[in-house]
Amino acid sequence: MIAGFKVAIAFAVVGAVVGEFVGSRSGLGYYMLLATGNFDTPLVFACVVFLTLMGIILFYTVGLLEVALGRWNRTARIAQATEAAGAFGM
């Protein structure tokens, strides 16, 4: 389930920018379109770098959430494996 969140958070950033391309008067997508029309390459690259960093940060935030929420599951699996192995570790 968390893997789906990781993919979805990346697509959410892309979807927000595309939505701003289509019908917005503010936002990074709008400024990218405006800068492209004005041949303002540094502004376009600045927007792309910011969006890339935002996507990476959100992706790793979901990864940290996965570690925090998955810890109880990992502990339960280790306990179950130890119990199944028996007292002699076999």
N, C-alpha and C positions, 0 to 999 in steps of 0.2 A: 504494500500500500504506500509506503514512504517513497519507493522508487517512482511511483506515479506522481507523487507530489514534486519530486525533483524535476521530472520532465515538464510537468504542468507549470512550474514557476518560471522555467525558461520560456515556454510558449506564452505565458502571460505578459512577459516583458515585450516580446515581439508583437503580440496582439495589441498591446496598448499603443505601441508606436505606430502600427499600421492604422489603428483607429484614429490616431492624431493626424496621420497623413490624409485620411479620407475627409474628415469633417471636424476640424478643430481650428481654433484661433489662438491656441496657446499650447505649450508642451514641447517636448524635445522633437517629436515627429514633425510638428509644424515648423519649428525653427530649422530643422534639417531641410525641409522642402524650400523654405525661404532662402536659406543659405545656398542651396544648390542652384536656385534660380538666379542668385546674385553672384555666383561663382566664388563664394566665400568658403574655400576649401578648409581653412583652419577651423572654422566653426563646425563644419560637417564632421571633421575628424574628432573634434572635442566632444560632440554629441555621441559619436560612435564609441569612443573610449569610455565615456560616462555610462552609456547603456551596457557596454561589456562589463564594466566593473560592477554595475548594479546587478546584472544577471549572475555573475560569479559569486558575489556576496550573498544574494538570496539563495543560490544553489547550495552553498556551504552552510548557510543558516538552517536549511532543511536537513542537511546532513548532520548537523549538531543535534537537531531535534530527533533525528533517527537514533543517534547514539544515546540520548537521554531517555527516550521512550523504549528503546530496545534493550536496555540494560537488564530489566527484570526478566525478559524472555531468555537472554543469554544465561543468566544465573540459574533459571529454572531448568534449562537444558543441561547445564553442567551437573546440577544436583541429580537430575534424572539419570544421566549417564553414569555417575558415580554409584548411584543406588543399584542400577542394573548390572554393574560390574561385580558387585558383591564385596565382601569384606577383604578378599585376597587380591583385589585389583585385577581380576581376570575378566 
